[in-house]
Amino acid sequence: MKKIAILQSNYIPWKGYFDLIASVDEFILFDDADYTKNDWRNRNQIKTQNGLQWLTIPILSSGNFGQKICEACVDSRMNWGRKHWNSLVGNYKRAACFDEISELLEPLYRDNTLTHLSAINRLFIETICSYLGIKTTISATSDYNLLDEKTERLVDICKQANATEYISGPAAKNYIMPELFEVADIKLKWFDYAGYQEYPQLWGGEFYHNVSIVDLLFNCGKDAPQYMKLKNLFA
């Protein structure tokens, strides 16, 4: 039995993204997909005293339409790493686990010389997975031969990866054709993001589940899995 999931890389994604990773044996970053502007690929939200705030990695504009995620280059002139880290310090320095998580994340911002968005996203994802104890193998679609059609492409990657089960986020119900997985004798399951508990979140007021996982890490540190599906996956 081998479970896999395939999803575009996101910048410091929310906790559900990491729960999906933890639920499979191999997580494949679909960075051969088209880069979409104003999407989760290069930005995410944190909770601040003034409400939600976007942290966005600036991407150099391309003269070619249909740029892939793996081709998107960061505009290093904008000093995005320093700006993002300053925002995190300003909003989380009062958090219970600020010092511990600072040791984990600050070097990724201060010392980051990577030029491509997909490489930056993967670095953050792998670093956070390691901290959370997630041992899932992480690969990329560049390691596989891709077909053109969406569902056929996913099924074929499953075959190449010797997967017996494909775990998908519920949003993919809009385009996935389950019958193709059935014909290929690959079990298709939908990941359930419901039922998350609230954790001690700074700044009071409305609780936000869908912010970047850094919010959970700064507030809860090593106790973060207790507010994720990880507590059941690793039980």
N, CA, C and O of each residue as an XYZ file, in Angstrom:
940
protein
N       0.838     -1.202      0.000
C       0.000      0.000      0.000
C       0.874      1.253      0.000
O       1.790      1.378      0.813
N       0.591      2.163     -0.898
C       1.307      3.428     -0.928
C       0.318      4.546     -1.224
O      -0.394      4.516     -2.227
N       0.286      5.531     -0.332
C      -0.584      6.681     -0.497
C       0.220      7.877     -0.981
O       1.321      8.132     -0.492
N      -0.334      8.612     -1.947
C       0.331      9.839     -2.390
C      -0.688     10.974     -2.479
O      -1.894     10.741     -2.560
N      -0.180     12.195     -2.463
C      -0.973     13.394     -2.713
C      -0.153     14.287     -3.634
O       1.077     14.270     -3.588
N      -0.826     15.056     -4.459
C      -0.161     15.942     -5.415
C      -0.800     17.327     -5.290
O      -2.015     17.469     -5.429
N       0.019     18.340     -5.030
C      -0.505     19.688     -4.813
C       0.553     20.723     -5.167
O       1.747     20.490     -4.982
N       0.106     21.869     -5.679
C       1.038     22.956     -5.956
C       1.696     23.427     -4.658
O       1.082     23.401     -3.591
N       2.949     23.856     -4.769
C       3.608     24.382     -3.575
C       2.999     25.726     -3.207
O       2.661     26.531     -4.076
N       2.867     25.953     -1.914
C       2.368     27.217     -1.382
C       3.437     27.838     -0.491
O       4.314     27.144      0.024
N       3.353     29.140     -0.320
C       4.266     29.831      0.588
C       3.729     29.750      2.011
O       2.581     30.116      2.262
N       4.550     29.273      2.943
C       4.185     29.044      4.354
C       2.693     28.705      4.501
O       1.948     29.468      5.116
N       2.252     27.572      3.942
C       0.821     27.251      3.892
C       0.188     27.011      5.264
O       0.874     26.943      6.284
N      -1.121     26.886      5.258
C      -1.880     26.698      6.491
C      -1.687     25.273      7.011
O      -1.117     24.426      6.324
N      -2.163     25.021      8.218
C      -1.948     23.741      8.899
C      -2.533     22.560      8.133
O      -1.975     21.463      8.176
N      -3.644     22.763      7.436
C      -4.262     21.677      6.689
C      -3.360     21.121      5.605
O      -3.400     19.927      5.310
N      -2.552     21.977      5.015
C      -1.600     21.558      3.978
C      -0.623     20.542      4.564
O      -0.295     19.547      3.918
N      -0.162     20.792      5.783
C       0.794     19.894      6.419
C       0.129     18.610      6.905
O       0.764     17.556      6.939
N      -1.132     18.693      7.276
C      -1.863     17.479      7.629
C      -2.020     16.574      6.413
O      -1.913     15.353      6.527
N      -2.274     17.166      5.254
C      -2.361     16.378      4.021
C      -1.025     15.695      3.731
O      -0.990     14.518      3.374
N       0.068     16.433      3.885
C       1.391     15.842      3.673
C       1.590     14.649      4.605
O       2.066     13.595      4.183
N       1.223     14.821      5.869
C       1.448     13.778      6.871
C       0.584     12.538      6.627
O       0.895     11.457      7.128
N      -0.492     12.689      5.863
C      -1.420     11.580      5.664
C      -0.976     10.613      4.565
O      -1.605      9.573      4.366
N       0.104     10.949      3.850
C       0.524     10.118      2.718
C       1.979      9.672      2.872
O       2.715     10.157      3.731
N       2.363      8.730      2.010
C       3.740      8.230      2.014
C       4.650      9.107      1.156
O       5.837      9.259      1.446
N       4.081      9.680      0.098
C       4.848     10.580     -0.780
C       3.971     11.762     -1.148
O       2.835     11.595     -1.590
N       4.508     12.951     -0.963
C       3.809     14.179     -1.311
C       4.544     14.804     -2.493
O       5.737     15.096     -2.409
N       3.824     15.006     -3.589
C       4.446     15.487     -4.826
C       4.042     16.938     -5.084
O       2.860     17.254     -5.221
N       5.033     17.802     -5.148
C       4.800     19.215     -5.430
C       4.560     19.391     -6.921
O       5.435     19.105     -7.738
N       3.380     19.861     -7.267
C       2.996     20.005     -8.673
C       3.436     21.381     -9.175
O       2.609     22.250     -9.454
N       4.751     21.561     -9.282
C       5.287     22.862     -9.676
C       5.452     23.019    -11.180
O       5.994     24.021    -11.647
N       4.986     22.031    -11.939
C       4.917     22.182    -13.392
C       3.580     22.795    -13.813
O       3.331     23.001    -15.001
N       2.734     23.081    -12.840
C       1.467     23.747    -13.124
C       1.715     25.220    -13.421
O       2.761     25.767    -13.071
N       0.745     25.855    -14.071
C       0.874     27.274    -14.391
C       0.902     28.100    -13.102
O       0.138     27.854    -12.169
N       1.795     29.075    -13.077
C       1.852     30.008    -11.952
C       0.639     30.927    -12.028
O       0.361     31.500    -13.082
N      -0.078     31.070    -10.929
C      -1.258     31.922    -10.883
C      -0.986     33.113     -9.969
O      -0.579     32.952     -8.819
N      -1.216     34.293    -10.497
C      -0.960     35.526     -9.755
C      -2.017     35.728     -8.677
O      -3.160     35.295     -8.828
N      -1.630     36.386     -7.593
C      -2.536     36.675     -6.483
C      -3.172     35.398     -5.935
O      -4.377     35.342     -5.690
N      -2.348     34.391     -5.751
C      -2.795     33.096     -5.266
C      -1.900     32.663     -4.114
O      -1.018     33.413     -3.697
N      -2.122     31.442     -3.591
C      -1.364     30.957     -2.442
C       0.055     30.573     -2.795
O       0.865     30.319     -1.904
N       0.374     30.525     -4.085
C       1.722     30.115     -4.487
C       2.789     30.992     -3.839
O       3.799     30.483     -3.354
N       2.571     32.310     -3.827
C       3.615     33.228     -3.360
C       3.177     34.132     -2.212
O       3.834     35.133     -1.925
N       2.075     33.785     -1.558
C       1.638     34.647     -0.460
C       0.802     33.853      0.538
O       0.268     32.790      0.220
N       0.703     34.390      1.745
C      -0.168     33.821      2.758
C      -0.478     34.890      3.792
O       0.064     35.994      3.738
N      -1.355     34.555      4.736
C      -1.816     35.533      5.701
C      -1.379     35.185      7.122
O      -1.240     34.016      7.481
N      -1.168     36.226      7.914
C      -0.936     36.077      9.347
C      -1.955     36.957     10.065
O      -2.510     37.891      9.487
N      -2.189     36.636     11.346
C      -3.100     37.451     12.137
C      -2.304     38.525     12.871
O      -1.271     38.238     13.476
N      -2.786     39.752     12.814
C      -2.109     40.869     13.463
C      -3.104     41.621     14.354
O      -4.294     41.306     14.375
N      -2.615     42.590     15.068
C      -3.460     43.416     15.938
C      -4.541     44.124     15.126
O      -5.609     44.454     15.643
N      -4.244     44.353     13.842
C      -5.182     45.073     12.972
C      -5.926     44.153     12.021
O      -6.487     44.601     11.021
N      -5.928     42.876     12.335
C      -6.618     41.925     11.459
C      -5.642     41.107     10.618
O      -4.462     41.005     10.955
N      -6.123     40.535      9.545
C      -5.288     39.698      8.693
C      -4.360     40.549      7.827
O      -4.734     41.621      7.352
N      -3.146     40.047      7.636
C      -2.157     40.739      6.812
C      -1.529     39.750      5.844
O      -1.191     38.628      6.220
N      -1.379     40.170      4.606
C      -0.737     39.336      3.593
C       0.780     39.489      3.655
O       1.296     40.598      3.796
N       1.488     38.366      3.549
C       2.924     38.367      3.301
C       3.103     37.823      1.886
O       2.761     36.672      1.612
N       3.634     38.640      1.000
C       3.710     38.277     -0.420
C       5.146     38.310     -0.918
O       5.848     39.305     -0.739
N       5.578     37.233     -1.538
C       6.896     37.199     -2.168
C       6.769     37.825     -3.556
O       5.993     37.330     -4.373
N       7.507     38.898     -3.846
C       7.392     39.552     -5.158
C       8.001     38.688     -6.255
O       9.109     38.170     -6.113
N       7.265     38.544     -7.342
C       7.703     37.707     -8.467
C       7.987     38.589     -9.676
O       7.199     39.470    -10.021
N       9.120     38.338    -10.308
C       9.453     39.082    -11.516
C       8.449     38.762    -12.614
O       8.119     37.599    -12.845
N       7.970     39.796    -13.284
C       7.015     39.567    -14.373
C       7.711     38.895    -15.541
O       8.877     39.160    -15.834
N       6.975     38.030    -16.192
C       7.530     37.295    -17.327
C       6.865     37.772    -18.603
O       5.659     38.019    -18.631
N       7.649     37.900    -19.653
C       7.094     38.290    -20.946
C       6.348     37.157    -21.604
O       5.652     37.356    -22.600
N       6.492     35.945    -21.040
C       5.825     34.782    -21.616
C       4.603     34.406    -20.787
O       4.677     34.288    -19.564
N       3.477     34.219    -21.472
C       2.285     33.769    -20.769
C       2.424     32.286    -20.458
O       3.164     31.574    -21.137
N       1.713     31.816    -19.428
C       1.777     30.402    -19.089
C       3.036     30.017    -18.347
O       3.467     28.868    -18.435
N       3.644     30.944    -17.615
C       4.820     30.638    -16.817
C       4.471     29.578    -15.779
O       3.427     29.662    -15.132
N       5.339     28.581    -15.619
C       5.111     27.540    -14.623
C       5.578     28.018    -13.252
O       6.374     28.950    -13.140
N       5.072     27.367    -12.221
C       5.479     27.714    -10.861
C       6.985     27.576    -10.711
O       7.638     28.433    -10.115
N       7.537     26.493    -11.255
C       8.972     26.239    -11.126
C       9.823     27.233    -11.910
O      11.036     27.301    -11.714
N       9.195     28.005    -12.799
C       9.915     29.006    -13.585
C       9.824     30.402    -12.977
O      10.549     31.306    -13.392
N       8.944     30.585    -12.000
C       8.732     31.909    -11.406
C       9.950     32.334    -10.586
O      10.370     31.622     -9.674
N      10.507     33.484    -10.911
C      11.691     34.001    -10.215
C      11.307     35.129     -9.264
O      10.430     35.939     -9.564
N      11.963     35.166     -8.137
C      11.692     36.166     -7.108
C      12.423     37.467     -7.439
O      13.551     37.452     -7.932
N      11.764     38.586     -7.159
C      12.391     39.891     -7.337
C      13.187     40.211     -6.077
O      12.647     40.764     -5.119
N      14.459     39.867     -6.079
C      15.300     40.027     -4.890
C      15.547     41.491     -4.529
O      15.979     41.781     -3.414
N      15.283     42.407     -5.440
C      15.491     43.831     -5.162
C      14.547     44.338     -4.076
O      14.786     45.383     -3.472
N      13.476     43.590     -3.832
C      12.454     44.031     -2.880
C      12.769     43.643     -1.437
O      12.026     43.994     -0.521
N      13.893     42.904     -1.232
C      14.272     42.486      0.128
C      13.102     41.842      0.874
O      12.845     42.148      2.038
N      12.396     40.941      0.174
C      11.189     40.347      0.736
C      11.476     39.584      2.039
O      10.665     39.611      2.965
N      12.641     38.900      2.108
C      12.954     38.109      3.296
C      13.043     38.964      4.545
O      12.473     38.629      5.583
N      13.760     40.068      4.437
C      13.901     40.975      5.577
C      12.556     41.565      5.968
O      12.237     41.649      7.154
N      11.763     41.977      4.981
C      10.462     42.591      5.265
C       9.515     41.588      5.927
O       8.817     41.922      6.885
N       9.497     40.362      5.409
C       8.599     39.365      5.993
C       9.012     39.034      7.421
O       8.171     38.904      8.310
N      10.330     38.897      7.630
C      10.775     38.565      8.975
C      10.450     39.691      9.960
O      10.036     39.428     11.089
N      10.634     40.923      9.542
C      10.295     42.058     10.403
C       8.809     42.053     10.756
O       8.436     42.381     11.883
N       7.968     41.686      9.803
C       6.529     41.600     10.059
C       6.216     40.500     11.061
O       5.376     40.677     11.943
N       6.897     39.356     10.922
C       6.678     38.253     11.850
C       7.128     38.632     13.263
O       6.440     38.333     14.240
N       8.280     39.288     13.364
C       8.765     39.722     14.677
C       7.786     40.709     15.304
O       7.437     40.590     16.478
N       7.353     41.675     14.517
C       6.461     42.699     15.035
C       5.136     42.155     15.533
O       4.540     42.706     16.458
N       4.671     41.067     14.916
C       3.354     40.547     15.263
C       3.376     39.341     16.191
O       2.352     39.003     16.786
N       4.542     38.681     16.325
C       4.584     37.465     17.140
C       5.609     37.497     18.273
O       5.802     36.482     18.944
N       6.263     38.620     18.503
C       7.295     38.652     19.546
C       6.712     38.402     20.937
O       7.444     38.046     21.860
N       5.401     38.586     21.090
C       4.755     38.308     22.373
C       4.251     36.866     22.463
O       3.766     36.450     23.515
N       4.358     36.111     21.390
C       3.831     34.740     21.370
C       4.630     33.835     22.298
O       5.817     34.064     22.528
N       3.980     32.817     22.825
C       4.579     31.943     23.834
C       5.834     31.230     23.345
O       6.753     30.990     24.128
N       5.883     30.890     22.066
C       6.999     30.102     21.539
C       7.829     30.879     20.527
O       8.455     30.296     19.642
N       7.827     32.204     20.667
C       8.520     33.042     19.694
C      10.006     32.706     19.586
O      10.520     32.570     18.475
N      10.704     32.569     20.705
C      12.155     32.348     20.665
C      12.496     31.037     19.956
O      13.411     30.992     19.134
N      11.765     29.983     20.273
C      12.037     28.675     19.674
C      11.786     28.683     18.172
O      12.601     28.171     17.405
N      10.674     29.255     17.751
C      10.336     29.264     16.326
C      11.212     30.253     15.562
O      11.463     30.071     14.371
N      11.673     31.289     16.239
C      12.605     32.220     15.599
C      13.880     31.495     15.174
O      14.399     31.732     14.083
N      14.376     30.623     16.025
C      15.578     29.853     15.691
C      15.360     28.988     14.461
O      16.287     28.743     13.689
N      14.123     28.528     14.286
C      13.784     27.684     13.137
C      13.638     28.493     11.851
O      14.154     28.101     10.805
N      12.938     29.617     11.932
C      12.537     30.337     10.725
C      13.447     31.503     10.326
O      13.610     31.784      9.138
N      14.030     32.172     11.300
C      14.808     33.370     10.958
C      15.895     33.099      9.918
O      16.048     33.900      8.996
N      16.664     31.999     10.023
C      17.693     31.747      8.998
C      17.112     31.592      7.593
O      17.775     31.920      6.609
N      15.878     31.094      7.494
C      15.261     30.924      6.170
C      14.970     32.264      5.523
O      14.904     32.372      4.298
N      14.797     33.282      6.350
C      14.556     34.634      5.842
C      15.849     35.435      5.709
O      16.063     36.099      4.694
N      16.691     35.381      6.698
C      17.902     36.192      6.715
C      18.949     35.704      5.722
O      19.633     36.510      5.091
N      19.077     34.382      5.581
C      20.165     33.809      4.777
C      19.703     33.263      3.435
O      20.459     32.567      2.757
N      18.483     33.566      3.049
C      17.913     32.965      1.840
C      18.457     33.638      0.576
O      18.270     34.837      0.367
N      19.124     32.854     -0.253
C      19.641     33.371     -1.525
C      18.994     32.664     -2.714
O      19.436     32.840     -3.849
N      17.963     31.876     -2.471
C      17.284     31.159     -3.547
C      16.579     32.153     -4.464
O      16.062     33.174     -4.013
N      16.566     31.844     -5.735
C      16.018     32.780     -6.721
C      14.667     32.353     -7.285
O      13.971     33.161     -7.899
N      14.286     31.088     -7.082
C      13.037     30.590     -7.664
C      12.005     30.302     -6.568
O      12.330     29.748     -5.519
N      10.769     30.688     -6.835
C       9.694     30.550     -5.863
C       9.514     29.110     -5.401
O       9.368     28.865     -4.204
N       9.521     28.161     -6.317
C       9.269     26.771     -5.936
C      10.333     26.256     -4.972
O      10.026     25.487     -4.061
N      11.571     26.674     -5.166
C      12.654     26.247     -4.264
C      12.478     26.860     -2.880
O      12.724     26.199     -1.871
N      12.053     28.120     -2.827
C      11.816     28.787     -1.545
C      10.668     28.102     -0.806
O      10.782     27.795      0.381
N       9.561     27.865     -1.514
C       8.416     27.203     -0.890
C       8.796     25.833     -0.349
O       8.410     25.462      0.760
N       9.553     25.091     -1.137
C       9.932     23.742     -0.712
C      10.827     23.786      0.531
O      10.694     22.948      1.423
N      11.732     24.755      0.587
C      12.603     24.893      1.750
C      11.784     25.115      3.017
O      12.035     24.476      4.038
N      10.813     26.013      2.957
C       9.973     26.276      4.122
C       9.141     25.053      4.480
O       9.031     24.694      5.652
N       8.558     24.415      3.474
C       7.707     23.244      3.711
C       8.511     22.120      4.361
O       8.056     21.517      5.334
N       9.690     21.836      3.837
C      10.494     20.742      4.381
C      11.003     21.063      5.787
O      11.078     20.178      6.639
N      11.350     22.316      6.026
C      11.823     22.721      7.357
C      10.716     22.567      8.398
O      10.951     22.056      9.493
N       9.522     23.007      8.055
C       8.399     22.911      8.988
C       7.973     21.455      9.185
O       7.625     21.057     10.297
N       7.999     20.664      8.118
C       7.691     19.231      8.249
C       8.655     18.570      9.229
O       8.239     17.781     10.077
N       9.918     18.886      9.116
C      10.913     18.311     10.013
C      10.619     18.693     11.458
O      10.709     17.851     12.351
N      10.274     19.943     11.695
C       9.971     20.402     13.050
C       8.761     19.669     13.620
O       8.731     19.339     14.806
N       7.758     19.414     12.768
C       6.530     18.773     13.215
C       6.659     17.250     13.303
O       5.743     16.574     13.771
N       7.792     16.715     12.854
C       7.982     15.275     12.891
C       7.342     14.535     11.737
O       7.132     13.324     11.818
N       7.026     15.242     10.659
C       6.428     14.618      9.474
C       7.543     14.030      8.623
O       8.439     14.751      8.184
N       7.493     12.736      8.392
C       8.575     12.038      7.700
C       8.218     11.650      6.256
O       8.930     10.864      5.631
N       7.143     12.188      5.745
C       6.705     11.913      4.379
C       7.785     12.282      3.368
O       8.440     13.316      3.496
N       7.962     11.433      2.370
C       8.871     11.755      1.268
C       8.266     12.876      0.433
O       7.103     12.796      0.040
N       9.038     13.912      0.162
C       8.572     15.025     -0.661
C       9.347     15.028     -1.972
O      10.577     15.044     -1.982
N       8.613     15.011     -3.064
C       9.223     15.034     -4.390
C       8.516     16.099     -5.226
O       7.723     16.878     -4.697
N       8.798     16.136     -6.517
C       8.196     17.140     -7.396
C       7.799     16.489     -8.707
O       8.322     15.437     -9.075
N       6.872     17.119     -9.407
C       6.411     16.556    -10.676
C       7.527     16.523    -11.716
O       7.426     15.797    -12.705
N       8.589     17.301    -11.504
C       9.732     17.255    -12.425
C      10.408     15.886    -12.393
O      11.187     15.550    -13.285
N      10.106     15.095    -11.356
C      10.659     13.745    -11.252
C       9.847     12.738    -12.058
O      10.212     11.565    -12.138
N       8.745     13.192    -12.656
C       7.834     12.293    -13.371
C       7.574     12.792    -14.792
O       7.809     13.958    -15.112
N       7.086     11.883    -15.633
C       6.652     12.244    -16.973
C       5.181     12.626    -16.909
O       4.371     11.868    -16.375
N       4.823     13.791    -17.446
C       3.476     14.320    -17.286
C       2.664     14.227    -18.567
O       3.173     14.456    -19.664
N       1.375     13.881    -18.404
C       0.416     13.931    -19.493
C      -0.257     15.300    -19.482
O      -0.009     16.111    -18.590
N      -1.113     15.555    -20.480
C      -1.717     16.878    -20.617
C      -2.995     17.057    -19.802
O      -3.161     18.080    -19.138
N      -3.890     16.091    -19.842
C      -5.175     16.243    -19.177
C      -5.042     16.094    -17.668
O      -4.258     15.276    -17.188
N      -5.813     16.889    -16.915
C      -5.644     16.967    -15.470
C      -5.764     15.618    -14.775
O      -4.816     15.160    -14.137
N      -6.932     14.976    -14.895
C      -7.128     13.732    -14.167
C      -6.225     12.634    -14.688
O      -5.652     11.879    -13.903
N      -6.088     12.535    -16.023
C      -5.209     11.528    -16.596
C      -3.780     11.705    -16.095
O      -3.062     10.732    -15.862
N      -3.382     12.961    -15.936
C      -2.038     13.276    -15.455
C      -1.852     12.770    -14.025
O      -0.827     12.170    -13.702
N      -2.847     13.012    -13.174
C      -2.760     12.565    -11.786
C      -2.717     11.043    -11.701
O      -1.927     10.478    -10.944
N      -3.563     10.388    -12.474
C      -3.599      8.927    -12.469
C      -2.271      8.359    -12.948
O      -1.761      7.390    -12.385
N      -1.713      8.968    -13.990
C      -0.452      8.458    -14.535
C       0.699      8.651    -13.546
O       1.564      7.784    -13.425
N       0.712      9.789    -12.837
C       1.737      9.989    -11.811
C       1.590      8.941    -10.714
O       2.587      8.416    -10.218
N       0.350      8.633    -10.333
C       0.111      7.592     -9.333
C       0.709      6.268     -9.792
O       1.334      5.556     -9.006
N       0.516      5.943    -11.063
C       1.059      4.694    -11.604
C       2.585      4.710    -11.558
O       3.213      3.730    -11.157
N       3.179      5.842    -11.978
C       4.641      5.942    -11.977
C       5.205      5.843    -10.563
O       6.302      5.323    -10.362
N       4.450      6.343     -9.585
C       4.900      6.322     -8.190
C       4.540      5.013     -7.492
O       4.836      4.829     -6.311
N       3.900      4.104     -8.231
C       3.448      2.821     -7.664
C       2.478      3.031     -6.506
O       2.508      2.300     -5.516
N       1.627      4.028     -6.643
C       0.655      4.330     -5.601
C      -0.586      3.464     -5.743
O      -1.016      3.147     -6.852
N      -1.150      3.089     -4.608
C      -2.401      2.339     -4.592
C      -3.560      3.213     -4.121
O      -4.725      2.834     -4.240
N      -3.228      4.382     -3.589
C      -4.261      5.278     -3.074
C      -3.851      6.724     -3.297
O      -2.706      7.103     -3.048
N      -4.803      7.532     -3.773
C      -4.551      8.957     -4.005
C      -5.432      9.768     -3.064
O      -6.654      9.618     -3.063
N      -4.805     10.629     -2.261
C      -5.533     11.496     -1.323
C      -5.589     12.901     -1.910
O      -4.557     13.489     -2.232
N      -6.776     13.423     -2.044
C      -6.946     14.737     -2.663
C      -7.659     15.686     -1.726
O      -8.475     15.275     -0.901
N      -7.343     16.961     -1.864
C      -8.100     17.989     -1.165
C      -9.483     18.106     -1.778
O      -9.644     17.808     -2.962
N     -10.492     18.528     -1.019
C     -11.872     18.570     -1.521
C     -12.096     19.522     -2.688
O     -13.039     19.332     -3.456
N     -11.255     20.540     -2.841
C     -11.450     21.497     -3.936
C     -11.314     20.831     -5.301
O     -11.872     21.318     -6.284
N     -10.577     19.722     -5.372
C     -10.354     19.040     -6.649
C     -11.595     18.311     -7.155
O     -11.611     17.817     -8.282
N     -12.629     18.244     -6.325
C     -13.872     17.605     -6.770
C     -14.457     18.306     -7.984
O     -15.278     17.738     -8.704
N     -14.027     19.555     -8.208
C     -14.544     20.334     -9.338
C     -14.065     19.809    -10.682
O     -14.693     20.067    -11.709
N     -12.959     19.073    -10.685
C     -12.442     18.625    -11.980
C     -12.029     17.151    -12.031
O     -11.945     16.589    -13.123
N     -11.774     16.517    -10.905
C     -11.328     15.120    -10.916
C     -12.454     14.199    -11.374
O     -13.608     14.363    -10.978
N     -12.100     13.228    -12.213
C     -13.040     12.216    -12.681
C     -12.739     10.909    -11.955
O     -11.798     10.210    -12.331
N     -13.508     10.559    -10.930
C     -13.220      9.379    -10.113
C     -13.151      8.084    -10.901
O     -12.427      7.163    -10.526
N     -13.907      8.009    -11.999
C     -13.939      6.759    -12.762
C     -12.582      6.395    -13.341
O     -12.297      5.214    -13.535
N     -11.732      7.392    -13.623
C     -10.408      7.104    -14.172
C      -9.506      6.448    -13.122
O      -8.681      5.594    -13.447
N      -9.670      6.855    -11.870
C      -8.930      6.208    -10.788
C      -9.443      4.781    -10.581
O      -8.670      3.861    -10.313
N     -10.764      4.617    -10.711
C     -11.353      3.284    -10.532
C     -10.850      2.322    -11.590
O     -10.504      1.182    -11.278
N     -10.805      2.768    -12.839
C     -10.310      1.929    -13.927
C      -8.858      1.535    -13.692
O      -8.453      0.415    -14.004
N      -8.061      2.477    -13.129
C      -6.639      2.213    -12.875
C      -6.417      1.426    -11.586
O      -5.277      1.136    -11.224
N      -7.513      1.076    -10.888
C      -7.444      0.332     -9.621
C      -6.652      1.119     -8.568
O      -5.863      0.552     -7.811
N      -6.879      2.430     -8.539
C      -6.267      3.312     -7.535
C      -7.386      3.908     -6.699
O      -8.297      4.538     -7.236
N      -7.324      3.715     -5.404
C      -8.363      4.216     -4.516
C      -8.263      5.729     -4.398
O      -7.181      6.269     -4.165
N      -9.378      6.404     -4.559
C      -9.433      7.861     -4.453
C     -10.139      8.234     -3.150
O     -11.269      7.812     -2.904
N      -9.460      9.028     -2.317
C     -10.047      9.487     -1.055
C      -9.933     11.003     -0.961
O      -8.995     11.606     -1.483
N     -10.905     11.605     -0.286
C     -10.930     13.054     -0.120
C     -10.512     13.397      1.307
O     -11.046     12.846      2.270
N      -9.561     14.302      1.433
C      -9.087     14.686      2.764
C     -10.105     15.606      3.423
O     -10.649     16.505      2.783
N     -10.353     15.375      4.693
C     -11.345     16.138      5.438
C     -10.656     17.192      6.305
O      -9.915     16.860      7.230
N     -10.908     18.457      5.997
C     -10.293     19.550      6.749
C     -11.176     20.039      7.896
O     -10.852     21.036      8.541
N     -12.276     19.355      8.152
C     -13.202     19.810      9.185
C     -12.723     19.401     10.578
O     -11.915     18.485     10.728
N     -13.234     20.096     11.586
C     -13.041     19.680     12.967
C     -11.809     20.203     13.678
O     -11.439     19.679     14.728
N     -11.161     21.231     13.129
C      -9.984     21.775     13.813
C     -10.380     22.501     15.097
O     -11.379     23.219     15.144
N      -9.566     22.294     16.141
C      -9.781     22.997     17.404
C      -9.080     24.359     17.375
O      -8.065     24.540     16.704
N      -9.638     25.290     18.104
C      -8.980     26.583     18.248
C      -7.815     26.446     19.221
O      -7.856     25.630     20.143
N      -6.787     27.244     19.010
C      -5.627     27.266     19.893
C      -5.443     28.695     20.420
O      -6.110     29.611     19.939
N      -4.564     28.901     21.385
C      -4.355     30.263     21.917
C      -3.749     31.169     20.843
O      -2.549     31.104     20.576
N      -4.565     31.993     20.242
C      -4.136     32.863     19.137
C      -4.050     34.302     19.630
O      -4.965     34.800     20.285
N      -2.954     34.956     19.312
C      -2.758     36.340     19.748
C      -3.810     37.285     19.184
O      -4.447     37.012     18.166
N      -3.967     38.383     19.869
C      -4.727     39.556     19.440
C      -6.232     39.427     19.623
O      -6.965     40.337     19.237
N      -6.719     38.335     20.195
C      -8.129     38.240     20.531
C      -9.054     38.363     19.334
O      -8.625     38.228     18.188
N     -10.316     38.617     19.604
C     -11.292     38.775     18.540
C     -11.564     37.469     17.805
O     -11.470     36.386     18.384
N     -11.898     37.580     16.542
C     -12.238     36.408     15.738
C     -11.044     35.462     15.595
O      -9.908     35.898     15.409
N     -11.327     34.153     15.686
C     -10.275     33.148     15.489
C     -10.198     32.808     14.005
O     -11.223     32.639     13.344
N      -8.970     32.709     13.484
C      -8.763     32.395     12.071
C      -8.024     31.061     11.930
O      -6.876     30.934     12.356
N      -8.685     30.077     11.335
C      -8.064     28.781     11.113
C      -7.153     28.770      9.876
O      -6.168     28.033      9.831
N      -7.490     29.586      8.885
C      -6.851     29.456      7.572
C      -5.601     30.312      7.378
O      -5.121     30.467      6.255
N      -5.077     30.865      8.465
C      -3.835     31.632      8.340
C      -2.648     30.687      8.171
O      -2.785     29.476      8.346
N      -1.500     31.232      7.836
C      -0.275     30.436      7.696
C       0.004     29.648      8.969
O      -0.317     30.093     10.071
N       0.603     28.481      8.806
C       0.941     27.639      9.953
C       1.918     28.333     10.906
O       2.036     27.924     12.061
N       2.616     29.368     10.448
C       3.544     30.043     11.358
C       2.803     30.630     12.553
O       3.384     30.775     13.628
N       1.522     30.972     12.379
C       0.723     31.485     13.487
C       0.599     30.421     14.578
O       0.780     30.715     15.760
N       0.294     29.204     14.184
C       0.196     28.085     15.127
C       1.546     27.773     15.757
O       1.623     27.503     16.955
N       2.611     27.809     14.962
C       3.937     27.494     15.481
C       4.392     28.519     16.514
O       4.875     28.138     17.580
N       4.251     29.787     16.227
C       4.672     30.818     17.179
C       3.873     30.733     18.480
O       4.408     30.980     19.561
N       2.608     30.389     18.372
C       1.757     30.362     19.555
C       1.867     29.069     20.356
O       1.700     29.080     21.575
N       2.150     27.949     19.676
C       2.087     26.650     20.361
C       3.359     25.813     20.267
O       3.495     24.852     21.023
N       4.279     26.129     19.389
C       5.530     25.392     19.297
C       5.336     23.904     19.125
O       4.603     23.471     18.236
N       5.992     23.104     19.975
C       5.940     21.642     19.875
C       4.552     21.073     20.160
O       4.287     19.908     19.864
N       3.671     21.884     20.732
C       2.296     21.437     20.973
C       1.409     21.629     19.742
O       0.230     21.275     19.775
N       1.952     22.178     18.665
C       1.164     22.446     17.459
C       0.405     21.219     16.955
O      -0.763     21.355     16.592
N       1.018     20.014     16.913
C       0.274     18.848     16.421
C      -1.012     18.552     17.185
O      -1.918     17.917     16.644
N      -1.103     19.006     18.442
C      -2.313     18.767     19.222
C      -3.524     19.516     18.664
O      -4.668     19.208     18.998
N      -3.252     20.507     17.807
C      -4.330     21.278     17.188
C      -4.441     20.972     15.696
O      -5.037     21.730     14.931
N      -3.852     19.842     15.303
C      -3.865     19.410     13.908
C      -4.368     17.973     13.848
O      -4.604     17.347     14.881
N      -4.530     17.451     12.627
C      -4.883     16.043     12.442
C      -3.703     15.152     12.804
O      -3.874     13.945     12.974
N      -2.523     15.720     12.922
C      -1.315     14.954     13.240
C      -1.498     14.124     14.497
O      -0.959     13.022     14.599
N      -2.249     14.638     15.445
C      -2.412     13.929     16.725
C      -3.075     12.573     16.515
O      -2.848     11.635     17.279
N      -3.911     12.480     15.453
C      -4.565     11.208     15.140
C      -3.739     10.375     14.175
O      -3.707      9.148     14.277
N      -3.070     11.037     13.238
C      -2.267     10.328     12.244
C      -1.102      9.609     12.884
O      -0.720      8.523     12.449
N      -0.531     10.215     13.926
C       0.656      9.646     14.579
C       0.315      8.838     15.831
O       1.205      8.325     16.510
N      -0.992      8.729     16.131
C      -1.393      8.010     17.357
C      -1.100      6.514     17.236
O      -1.370      5.755     18.167
